Amino acid sequence: VDEDEIIAIKKRYQKGVVVQFIKSKGPIGAKVTEHAKLQDINSKKYRDLLKSALEQVLDALGITFEEIKGIKKMDAFF
């Protein structure tokens, strides 16, 4: 990123502007969607978020994520 790009970015993103971003690979961990490429997406982070949300819903129903995923508990064998 050169100096001109930084100035252009600062002009575009001022206070009050809504910015959409993705969780990305790399040290920063996020990237503005306008500048992101498909390979930048950190799909593991999105899977972890989805699993966390699903576990909360399943917990309220008395079901574990492992049961849904097909992992058997030891109790199932007795």
N, C-alpha and C positions, 0 to 999 in steps of 0.2 A: 504494500500500500504506500503510495507516494504522497507527498504533501498536498497536492491538488485534490486527490481523492478524499483525504481527511477533511479538508475544508468543505468539500461538497457534501460529505456525510454530516458534518456539523450543521450546515445550513438546512438540510432536510429534516433533521431530528432535533427539534427544539422542544421546550416545555409544552406539555399538553398534547403532544402528538402521540397517537396510539401506534405502537410498534409491535408487529407480529414476529415471533422468532421460533426457532426449532431447537431442540436439544441436539447438540452436535458433538462429534468426536473432537478431540484436541484439548488443549489446556484451558481454554475459556469455557467450554461446555455449552455455549449457546451461539446462535448465529441468526442474524436478521433474515427472514425468508426471502427477501429480494436478492440477497447475495448468496444464498445457500444452493448447493447442488445436491443431487440425490445421494451421492456417496458421502456427503457431510452428515447425514442423519444418523444419530446414535440409536439404532433400533433396539438395542439392549435396554436402554433407559426407558423407552416407551413400553417395552414388554414388562419391565419391572413395575412401572406405574399402573399398567392395566392389571397385572397380577395383584397388586396391593389393593386396588379398588374392588376387584372381584372377590378377594378374600374377605373384605369387610362385609360385603353383601351376603356371601355364603355363610359367614360366621353368624349373622343374624338369623339365618335359616337352619342353623345347626349342622351345616355341611362343611367339611374341610376341603381345601383346594386339592389335596392329594386324592381324595375320593373322586372328585370330578375328573382329575387328570388320569385316573386309573391306577394309582399306586395303592396297593392293598395295605391295610393296617394288620398288625399281628392278630388283633381281635377277630378279624374276618376268618381266620383259620381255625378258631376254636368254637 
